[in-house]
Amino acid sequence: MRLNIRTLFLVLSTFIIICTVSLWSNCSNQTFDTFSKNIKPNYEPLVQNIKPIDCLINGNNIHVDCLLKNSTVYIPFSFLKIYFEVYGKIIETDENKKKFLWSHSYSKIYHQNGKYDSRGVFTNFQNYKVEERDRVKCVSASEGVPVSTQWNPHGYYYPTQIAQFGLSHYSKNLTLPSPKIRVLEDGQLNPLWNIPETSKIQIAFNAQVNSNVIDFFSTDKPISLKIDSKEEFFISFDVALSLSTSSSIVITIKDLKEQNEVWNLHYICSKTFIFAKGHNIYHGMNCGREFGWKKLTRNILIDLQKGLHVLKKTTTKMFRSKYKLCDFKLYGVGFLDNLTLSSSDHISQFYAAAHWFNKHQDKESGGWINPVTRKISPVIKPLKPGWLSAMGQGQAISLLSRAFHHSGGNEVYLNTAHTALKPFKIASKNGGVLSKFMDLHPWYDEYPTVPPIFILNGFMYSLIGLYDLFSLAPNGSKVSQEAYSLWKQGMTSLKNLLPLFDMGSRSAYDLRHVTLDIAPNIARWDYHATHINQLLLLSTLDNATVIQTTAKRWIGYMNGARASHN
């Protein structure tokens, strides 16, 4: 009986095991079938049968740690990124899935919606933030335009950068919402002024500006106007400070997220662009009787950011939500008028740049000199301070043409733009910007080297400037006719020489490989994208096949296309 019970138990156990295995096998097959429907045929999980393998690149003793699976070698993207100059990043989709984005360039292509309009935005400059660039030392309190450190760390006025600053703000003024504006003082005493007993403030009529202004006098303590703003960080005012005292404007801004740190921005009479000490940042401006009234339009966050850079503190993006504008103080002796706060003031910054070009043009040459040495190539003599740039001239002309249009026809801007045409007719070796390829095709040099190297993007920017002037100047005028002649001449050269810039996988930055008999200077991807955007714009003005087909082919290069080979 015991044997029968034991036999029965073994039989039952065997039956249960067989059923369990059968059920498990069936479920496993169903699971695999379901999984296999969502993947490519013959795919096997990468984690199986993987072995490390050492990759030797081009036999140049470059070793990369790779992975081997069966006969397939997997190379790290971190190596491919540098080796082939490609880009990639992991992103999360809306479905919380991770994907890897691979691209040959982060630069953007801006297709034209119609014919380019000289009254509208300048190319894609509404996306530019010139003053935020690391190579901008600050925005000058004297001139209201950027101070560059691109080729000199001490800072100088770089015409091309100033033009880009003005054109970007003109374009932003057309594309962004109207600013919020709050008038704090307009020739009337604000009851919120805190005036010490030793100070004096009154309304006075000023003949120089023909309006009522605030006449202030403060010796030991400041006159203060409390401000409470977490949204408006553009402050604008007209001021005339006395040199005989330590006169200054001080604006206080509080950091709301860093233990309530308080920063003081001082606008003082000084020839130094910017300096800082402790929690005090000083922006220098020209003062005194010979300078008279000055209009200051300041982006407080930019002024703070540049000061933090001087102090070697973090200069990451300045988030408005992190700061609060608290106080506006008057020190010394002077006059104040038209004090306003706003969320932006693009048009004032545009006109600050236009005013700079009116004020600083060399009327004899018609140019705006670059006051720094520029080294282009070891085989070319450096450009000494005083050189002109066709790109700087062209972008300045684009800006001045828009100022003429926007101001309702102020001929000061038109006359300055007209004078700026002079260097386009003078050979680079004689101080102008004109050279000729093979003594045949006229070219406007961004850098007027001898011999010339024929830089493409600077040349096309100069063409856009010439087009802007002849299209916005009075129809049939001498200005329009001269600009049109130079434009037409340049466009003919562009169409003839454009194929020389095609390297089969990217464009060339210039033609030094032709004129200097050295290796090609391949354009960085952002310059390659600039070339494409310029061609797309110019193709709306001249529908020549070579412009259109070149732009299309170069767009293909950004997506990995290559010229065919034998």
ZASE-693068 format. One line per 10 residues: number of its first residue (from 1); their letters; for each residue x, y, z of C-alpha. Coordinates in pm, 1 decimal, m for minus. Last residue first. Layout:
// residues N
NUM) a) X/Y/Z  ...
This chain:
// residues 566
566) nhsaragnmy) 3505.8/5856.3/m5936.6  3334.3/6075.1/m5676.2  2985.8/6213.3/m5616.6  2949.4/6524.4/m5400.8  2843.2/6450.8/m5045.3  2513.1/6455.5/m4860.6  2522.6/6436.4/m4480.4  2225.4/6655.5/m4395.2  2423.9/6979.5/m4378.2  2572.1/6890.0/m4717.8
556) giwrkattqi) 2220.5/6876.6/m4860.0  2163.8/7239.0/m4760.3  2477.9/7314.0/m4961.4  2326.8/7151.4/m5268.3  2006.4/7356.4/m5240.8  2195.4/7683.0/m5190.2  2421.3/7604.0/m5486.9  2123.1/7522.3/m5707.4  1947.5/7850.9/m5627.3  2250.0/8078.6/m5666.1
546) vtandltsll) 2373.5/7905.9/m5984.2  2026.5/7920.6/m6139.8  2005.4/8299.7/m6122.1  1682.9/8410.9/m5955.8  1820.5/8746.9/m5840.0  1640.2/8926.9/m5558.2  1469.1/8627.5/m5396.7  1787.4/8427.2/m5464.0  1976.5/8679.7/m5253.2  1787.7/8570.3/m4940.6
536) llqnihtahy) 1841.1/8198.1/m5004.6  2206.2/8271.1/m5081.0  2249.6/8456.9/m4751.6  2083.3/8175.7/m4558.8  2307.4/7918.9/m4726.6  2627.5/8111.4/m4656.2  2518.6/8160.4/m4294.7  2461.8/7785.0/m4265.0  2819.1/7726.0/m4385.0  2935.2/7987.1/m4133.0
526) dwrainpaid) 2759.1/7794.6/m3854.9  2899.7/7468.0/m3988.3  3254.6/7602.4/m3983.9  3377.5/7702.3/m4328.7  3668.6/7507.8/m4475.7  3985.1/7715.6/m4522.1  4143.9/7534.6/m4815.8  4512.1/7438.7/m4793.7  4766.5/7683.3/m4937.2  4834.1/7832.8/m5282.3
516) ltvhrldyas) 4776.1/8186.2/m5151.8  4518.3/8305.8/m5407.6  4347.1/7974.9/m5480.3  4353.7/7796.1/m5143.6  4291.9/8139.0/m4988.7  3950.1/8140.0/m5155.5  3730.3/8204.6/m4851.6  3509.7/8028.8/m4595.3  3486.1/7722.7/m4818.2  3153.9/7541.8/m4844.5
506) rsgmdflpll) 3087.1/7188.9/m4728.5  3092.1/6833.6/m4861.0  3203.8/6884.9/m5222.1  3429.9/7181.7/m5145.7  3208.8/7442.3/m5315.9  3360.9/7792.3/m5283.9  3491.9/7796.2/m5642.8  3135.8/7743.4/m5770.6  3038.5/8090.4/m5635.6  3290.2/8278.3/m5850.7
496) nklstmgqkw) 3082.9/8377.1/m6153.8  2751.9/8424.4/m5972.9  2918.7/8628.6/m5699.3  3105.1/8844.2/m5949.3  2782.4/8937.0/m6128.7  2618.8/9012.3/m5793.8  2902.5/9250.0/m5705.1  2866.8/9457.6/m6021.4  2490.5/9475.8/m5980.3  2524.0/9592.3/m5618.2
486) lsyaeqsvks) 2788.3/9854.3/m5705.3  2567.0/9995.5/m5982.6  2258.5/9986.9/m5760.5  2434.4/10177.0/m5479.1  2543.6/10448.1/m5721.2  2194.2/10480.2/m5871.9  2017.8/10492.1/m5535.3  2245.4/10762.3/m5399.5  2221.1/10968.4/m5719.0  1842.3/10964.3/m5684.5
476) gnpalsfldy) 1615.8/10773.7/m5924.9  1388.9/10643.1/m5649.2  1464.1/10803.4/m5314.4  1691.2/10573.0/m5112.3  1525.9/10260.0/m4971.0  1591.7/10016.5/m5259.5  1936.6/10153.7/m5347.5  2044.5/10146.1/m4982.9  1911.2/9804.1/m4890.5  2066.4/9650.0/m5205.0
466) lgilsymfgn) 2408.1/9790.4/m5116.5  2376.2/9651.9/m4764.1  2273.8/9309.8/m4896.3  2579.4/9309.5/m5122.8  2805.2/9393.6/m4826.8  2661.3/9096.7/m4636.0  2739.0/8879.1/m4940.3  3103.8/8987.9/m4936.6  3138.2/8925.0/m4563.7  2998.7/8573.0/m4606.9
456) lifippvtpy) 3231.6/8483.1/m4895.9  3580.1/8592.4/m4793.9  3789.7/8672.6/m5104.3  4151.1/8602.3/m4994.7  4311.1/8926.1/m5117.3  4689.3/8953.8/m5164.3  4720.3/9188.5/m4989.9  4449.8/9182.3/m4725.3  4135.6/9394.7/m4720.2  3942.0/9186.4/m4462.4
446) edywphldmf) 3571.7/9180.6/m4546.6  3676.9/9249.5/m4903.9  3435.7/9366.5/m5174.2  3504.7/9176.6/m5499.1  3532.6/9291.4/m5860.0  3588.7/9005.0/m6113.5  3867.9/9047.1/m6371.7  4213.4/9109.3/m6227.4  4226.9/8736.0/m6147.7  3976.8/8812.0/m5871.6
436) kslvggnksa) 3957.6/9186.5/m5826.3  3981.0/9388.6/m5505.3  3774.0/9666.7/m5353.6  3768.3/9742.3/m4978.7  3942.3/10080.0/m4965.6  4274.7/10188.0/m4815.1  4494.2/10192.7/m5125.1  4577.9/9820.2/m5123.5  4205.3/9751.0/m5087.1  4133.2/9934.6/m5411.0
426) ikfpklatha) 3886.6/10224.1/m5386.1  3534.3/10214.8/m5532.1  3368.8/10019.0/m5248.8  3548.9/10249.0/m5002.7  3336.1/10547.7/m5119.0  2994.0/10386.9/m5062.9  2990.0/10493.7/m4696.9  2932.9/10852.6/m4806.0  2586.5/10750.0/m4926.5  2508.1/10580.6/m4593.6
416) tnlyvenggs) 2606.4/10899.0/m4407.3  2391.7/11108.6/m4641.5  2091.9/10879.9/m4594.3  2119.9/10887.4/m4215.1  2140.1/11266.3/m4205.3  1855.5/11274.8/m4458.7  1588.7/11198.2/m4197.6  1324.3/11039.4/m4421.8  1045.1/10928.5/m4191.4  1273.0/10815.6/m3910.9
406) hhfarsllsi) 1205.0/10449.8/m3994.7  1317.9/10480.2/m4358.1  1637.7/10675.2/m4291.9  1711.0/10450.3/m3992.2  1654.2/10147.3/m4216.1  1907.3/10279.0/m4467.1  2146.4/10352.8/m4179.2  2129.5/9991.9/m4057.3  2180.5/9834.8/m4399.1  2463.5/10084.1/m4466.0
396) aqgqgmaslw) 2628.1/9981.3/m4137.7  2592.9/9618.0/m4243.4  2763.5/9691.6/m4574.4  3047.4/9900.5/m4431.5  3121.2/9641.8/m4162.3  3114.1/9363.5/m4421.6  3327.7/9564.8/m4663.1  3580.1/9612.2/m4381.9  3812.5/9909.7/m4334.0  4163.6/9909.9/m4190.2
386) gpklpkivps) 4279.2/10171.6/m3938.8  4482.6/9950.4/m3708.5  4728.3/9734.7/m3907.3  4612.8/9436.8/m4108.5  4858.3/9154.2/m4052.4  5094.0/9059.9/m4339.2  4980.9/8738.9/m4505.1  5155.2/8397.5/m4490.9  5081.1/8340.7/m4121.9  4713.1/8401.0/m4195.8
376) ikrtvpniwg) 4447.9/8654.6/m4094.0  4604.6/8863.4/m3817.5  4397.1/9172.9/m3741.4  4553.5/9467.4/m3557.1  4298.8/9691.7/m3389.1  4131.0/10029.3/m3446.0  3882.5/9914.1/m3712.7  3796.2/10225.4/m3910.2  3446.2/10331.7/m4003.7  3455.1/10436.6/m4365.6
366) gsekdqhknf) 3363.1/10724.0/m4595.4  3730.8/10785.7/m4667.4  3718.3/11163.4/m4617.0  3408.8/11166.2/m4396.1  3557.8/10928.4/m4140.0  3234.5/10810.2/m3981.0  3217.9/10835.0/m3603.3  2909.9/11048.6/m3531.5  2670.4/10920.0/m3793.9  2772.3/10561.1/m3723.8
356) whaaayfqsi) 2724.9/10608.9/m3347.2  2384.1/10770.9/m3403.7  2268.8/10464.8/m3598.2  2385.4/10239.1/m3312.7  2199.4/10444.2/m3051.4  1902.4/10448.2/m3290.2  1874.5/10069.5/m3275.9  1913.8/10070.5/m2898.7  1627.9/10317.6/m2868.6  1415.5/10101.2/m3100.2
346) hdsssltlnd) 1474.3/9790.1/m2893.1  1351.1/9926.8/m2561.4  1235.8/9628.1/m2357.6  1028.3/9549.6/m2045.3  1017.7/9919.3/m1963.5  1106.6/10167.4/m1693.4  1111.0/10541.7/m1755.9  1297.2/10855.7/m1642.4  1233.9/11136.2/m1889.9  1456.5/11404.4/m1730.4
336) lfgvgylkfd) 1753.0/11448.9/m1498.9  1989.8/11740.7/m1434.4  2313.2/11752.3/m1237.7  2498.7/11779.2/m910.9  2625.8/11505.1/m680.1  2454.9/11168.3/m634.3  2115.3/11055.1/m764.0  1971.7/10717.0/m667.7  1734.4/10468.8/m833.5  1625.8/10177.5/m612.7
326) clkyksrfmk) 1485.8/9825.2/m605.9  1495.1/9631.2/m932.5  1427.5/9266.0/m851.3  1610.3/8961.7/m973.6  1573.3/8584.8/m1010.7  1257.7/8591.6/m1221.7  1442.7/8789.3/m1487.2  1681.7/8504.4/m1551.9  2032.6/8616.4/m1649.2  2189.4/8343.0/m1861.4
316) tttkklvhlg) 2519.0/8224.1/m1720.6  2779.9/8475.5/m1614.8  2918.0/8310.0/m1303.4  3169.3/8528.2/m1122.4  3502.0/8647.0/m1255.9  3447.6/8995.2/m1105.1  3467.6/9140.3/m1457.2  3217.8/8873.0/m1567.1  2987.3/8974.1/m1282.6  3002.0/9329.0/m1414.3
306) kqldilinrt) 2907.5/9213.6/m1762.2  2607.4/9027.2/m1618.6  2496.8/9327.2/m1414.9  2500.1/9557.8/m1716.4  2317.0/9289.6/m1915.2  2053.1/9257.7/m1641.7  2011.8/9634.2/m1620.5  1946.0/9677.8/m1991.0  2028.6/10045.8/m2009.0  1901.0/10330.2/m2222.0
296) lkkwgfergc) 2100.4/10640.2/m2137.6  2034.7/10969.8/m2313.3  2309.4/11223.9/m2263.7  2286.1/11598.7/m2216.1  2595.3/11814.8/m2243.5  2917.8/11662.1/m2374.5  3124.6/11982.8/m2372.8  2982.1/12082.5/m2033.9  3094.0/11769.5/m1856.7  3042.8/11396.0/m1873.1
286) nmghyinhgk) 3161.6/11102.2/m2081.4  3048.5/10769.8/m1944.0  3191.7/10495.8/m1721.2  3000.7/10189.8/m1600.5  3086.7/10091.2/m1241.6  2979.2/9767.1/m1071.5  2958.4/9760.5/m692.4  2908.9/9439.6/m496.5  3278.1/9407.0/m417.2  3470.3/9606.3/m673.6
276) afiftksciy) 3391.6/9641.5/m1040.8  3518.6/9806.1/m1357.3  3362.0/9910.7/m1686.5  3434.2/10130.7/m1989.5  3695.2/10352.2/m1827.0  3671.8/10713.1/m1949.1  3486.6/10813.0/m1632.1  3192.3/11023.2/m1513.5  2979.8/10762.9/m1336.8  2693.9/10522.5/m1393.9
266) hlnwvenqek) 2703.0/10298.9/m1085.7  2523.5/9963.3/m1071.9  2477.6/9850.7/m710.0  2421.8/9482.2/m638.8  2227.7/9337.3/m345.2  2244.7/8971.0/m246.2  1914.2/8846.2/m104.3  2056.3/8514.1/9.3  2111.8/8407.5/m350.4  1760.8/8357.0/m485.5
256) ldkitiviss) 1613.4/8707.9/m482.5  1921.6/8882.4/m620.5  1853.1/9251.7/m562.0  1920.1/9536.9/m803.2  2019.3/9888.4/m703.2  2069.4/10164.0/m958.4  2323.3/10438.7/m890.9  2349.1/10754.8/m1101.6  2663.7/10957.4/m1051.8  2812.8/11294.1/m963.0
246) stslslavdf) 3138.3/11307.0/m774.9  3155.5/11684.0/m810.3  3302.6/11935.0/m1057.1  3229.2/11705.5/m1351.3  2858.6/11791.8/m1340.4  2610.4/11539.7/m1474.4  2358.8/11585.6/m1755.5  2097.1/11311.9/m1777.4  1820.7/11182.9/m2001.4  1665.8/10858.0/m1878.7
236) siffeeksdi) 1593.0/10498.7/m1975.5  1568.6/10183.7/m1764.8  1519.5/9839.5/m1912.3  1462.4/9577.6/m1643.2  1082.7/9579.5/m1629.5  940.0/9259.4/m1481.7  1034.6/9228.7/m1114.3  1003.7/9599.3/m1038.1  976.9/9783.1/m708.7  1150.2/10117.4/m736.3
226) klsipkdtsf) 1232.2/10357.9/m454.2  1347.2/10699.2/m572.1  1649.2/10817.2/m376.2  1838.3/11142.7/m343.3  2179.0/11040.4/m216.9  2352.4/11145.5/103.4  2668.7/11353.9/147.1  2628.8/11625.3/m116.0  2310.2/11618.5/m322.7  2197.7/11881.4/m572.9
216) fdivnsnvqa) 1925.7/11809.7/m827.9  1761.4/12002.9/m1112.7  1478.3/11788.7/m1250.8  1375.4/11892.9/m1600.8  1116.3/12115.1/m1767.8  1167.8/12144.6/m2141.6  1369.0/12322.4/m2412.5  1654.9/12070.5/m2411.1  1932.4/12330.2/m2377.8  1690.3/12589.0/m2240.2
206) nfaiqikste) 1632.4/12392.5/m1920.1  1320.3/12488.3/m1726.6  1358.8/12389.7/m1364.2  1178.2/12148.0/m1133.9  1342.8/12108.6/m795.4  1569.3/11885.2/m589.4  1788.1/11984.0/m296.8  2000.4/11783.9/m58.3  2116.2/11842.3/300.0  1772.9/11759.7/440.0
196) pinwlpnlqg) 1775.0/11423.8/256.9  1526.6/11379.0/m33.2  1341.9/11046.6/m66.1  1151.3/11076.9/m393.9  815.6/10896.6/m372.2  621.7/11219.3/m429.6  753.3/11225.6/m788.2  847.8/11576.4/m889.8  751.0/11657.5/m1245.3  971.2/11688.7/m1552.4
186) delvrikpsp) 883.2/11339.2/m1670.3  958.3/11096.6/m1387.3  871.4/10733.0/m1329.7  699.8/10659.8/m1661.7  613.9/10290.6/m1692.2  641.4/10114.5/m2028.9  540.6/9757.9/m2117.1  706.7/9670.0/m2444.0  533.3/9598.8/m2775.4  542.6/9228.9/m2865.6
176) ltlnksyhsl) 843.5/9096.5/m3061.2  890.6/9077.2/m3439.2  936.1/9432.2/m3564.0  1126.4/9570.1/m3262.8  1333.1/9251.6/m3264.4  1449.3/9330.7/m3618.4  1556.3/9683.6/m3525.2  1724.8/9539.1/m3215.9  1921.2/9287.5/m3424.3  2014.7/9554.2/m3677.9
166) gfqaiqtpyy) 2156.6/9783.2/m3408.3  2370.6/9514.7/m3245.4  2482.6/9381.3/m3584.8  2593.0/9732.1/m3682.7  2785.1/9768.8/m3355.3  2954.9/9433.3/m3412.7  3064.7/9531.2/m3762.3  3186.9/9872.0/m3642.7  3409.4/9733.7/m3362.1  3445.6/9991.2/m3083.9
156) yghpnwqtsv) 3730.3/9893.2/m2852.6  3796.1/9685.6/m2541.5  4108.3/9618.4/m2336.7  4107.6/9251.5/m2438.3  4194.0/9332.0/m2802.6  4095.7/9107.6/m3093.7  3739.0/9013.3/m2999.3  3720.6/9237.9/m2692.9  3432.0/9446.3/m2826.9  3248.1/9739.4/m2667.8
146) pvgesasvck) 2880.8/9727.3/m2757.4  2671.4/10041.9/m2821.2  2504.6/10299.1/m2591.9  2772.5/10559.5/m2666.6  2890.9/10685.6/m2327.5  2742.6/10406.6/m2114.5  2917.7/10156.3/m2341.1  2752.1/9815.5/m2361.1  2996.5/9575.6/m2201.8  3303.8/9364.5/m2276.6
136) vrdreevkyn) 3141.1/9192.4/m2571.6  3350.3/8886.1/m2662.7  3139.0/8669.7/m2431.4  2828.7/8745.6/m2636.0  2526.4/8878.9/m2447.9  2538.4/9216.8/m2623.1  2490.4/9056.4/m2964.6  2177.9/8860.5/m2888.3  2080.0/8758.4/m3243.0  1749.2/8586.3/m3317.5
126) qfntfvgrsd) 1587.6/8894.3/m3475.6  1898.5/8894.2/m3693.0  1757.6/8636.2/m3934.4  1816.2/8842.0/m4252.4  1758.1/9205.2/m4144.5  1394.4/9232.8/m4045.2  1174.2/9451.5/m4262.6  1220.2/9776.3/m4453.2  1476.6/9617.1/m4683.4  1218.8/9356.7/m4789.4
116) ykgnqhyiks) 1346.7/9020.7/m4916.3  1104.1/8866.2/m5162.9  885.0/8599.4/m5012.1  865.9/8352.5/m4726.4  1242.9/8308.5/m4725.3  1381.5/7984.0/m4583.1  1585.2/8019.4/m4266.0  1835.3/7735.6/m4222.8  1944.9/7666.8/m3869.2  2284.6/7576.2/m3726.9
106) yshswlfkkk) 2303.5/7272.1/m3501.6  2496.9/7089.1/m3772.0  2554.3/6734.1/m3897.2  2268.5/6600.1/m3690.4  2198.5/6295.1/m3476.2  1912.6/6296.5/m3226.1  1907.2/6001.2/m2986.5  1568.7/5905.4/m2850.6  1439.2/5837.1/m2501.7  1076.4/5757.1/m2445.5
96) nedteiikgy) 858.2/5949.0/m2202.1  570.6/5951.6/m2455.2  622.1/6326.1/m2510.2  973.5/6241.3/m2623.3  1287.1/6247.2/m2410.3  1611.3/6363.5/m2569.7  1960.9/6221.7/m2604.0  2207.6/6440.0/m2791.9  2401.7/6441.0/m3114.6  2639.5/6645.6/m3324.7
86) vefyiklfsf) 2877.8/6577.7/m3609.2  3233.4/6696.0/m3659.3  3354.5/6370.0/m3819.9  3630.3/6285.8/m3571.8  3492.7/6488.8/m3280.9  3139.0/6354.1/m3286.9  3254.6/6007.7/m3398.1  3460.4/5970.1/m3079.4  3175.8/6066.3/m2843.2  2952.2/5846.8/m3059.4
76) piyvtsnkll) 3134.4/5541.3/m2931.8  3208.7/5282.6/m3207.0  3010.1/4958.4/m3232.9  3175.8/4681.0/m3436.5  2955.0/4417.8/m3603.3  3086.0/4066.6/m3675.7  2920.3/3894.5/m3377.3  2891.7/4180.7/m3133.9  3210.0/4379.0/m3083.1  3235.2/4691.3/m2866.7
66) cdvhinngni) 3478.1/4982.1/m2901.1  3745.5/5142.2/m2683.1  3927.6/5383.3/m2913.1  4301.5/5380.5/m2983.8  4473.7/5635.5/m3206.5  4815.5/5498.3/m3292.9  4790.6/5646.9/m3640.9  4690.1/5324.8/m3815.7  4386.0/5496.5/m3958.3  4199.2/5452.4/m3628.9
56) lcdipkinqv) 4283.4/5140.8/m3424.0  3972.4/5011.1/m3248.8  4029.2/4793.8/m2940.0  3755.6/4539.9/m2885.2  3525.5/4474.8/m2591.2  3294.5/4175.2/m2622.9  2918.2/4161.7/m2653.8  2739.4/3825.3/m2683.3  2408.4/3959.2/m2556.7  2365.1/4319.3/m2441.0
46) lpeynpkink) 2266.6/4433.9/m2789.1  1937.2/4252.9/m2776.8  1892.2/4051.1/m3096.5  1721.7/4183.7/m3408.8  1650.0/3922.5/m3680.0  1346.9/4118.1/m3802.2  1310.7/4478.8/m3674.0  1137.3/4537.2/m3347.6  781.8/4578.7/m3221.9  640.3/4248.6/m3352.4
36) sftdftqnsc) 923.5/4063.3/m3182.5  801.6/4162.6/m2838.8  454.6/4010.6/m2889.1  602.6/3690.8/m3031.9  851.9/3674.7/m2743.7  571.2/3707.9/m2488.0  357.3/3444.5/m2662.0  650.9/3203.7/m2679.0  725.2/3257.0/m2310.7  363.8/3198.3/m2215.1
26) nswlsvtcii) 358.8/2866.0/m2404.4  684.8/2752.9/m2250.0  564.4/2837.0/m1901.4  237.6/2643.6/m1957.7  422.6/2339.0/m2087.9  672.5/2351.5/m1804.6  392.1/2376.4/m1548.9  191.0/2095.8/m1709.3  494.3/1863.7/m1717.2  578.3/1946.0/m1357.1
16) iftslvlflt) 221.5/1876.5/m1243.3  216.0/1539.4/m1424.7  548.8/1436.7/m1274.5  424.0/1522.0/m928.5  105.3/1322.8/m981.5  300.2/1016.7/m1102.5  545.4/1040.2/m813.8  263.4/1066.8/m560.6  83.6/765.8/m712.8  399.8/559.0/m692.0
6) rinlrm) 448.2/653.6/m326.8  84.8/567.0/m251.3  122.1/234.6/m435.7  442.7/153.9/m250.6  284.5/234.5/85.7  0.0/0.0/0.0
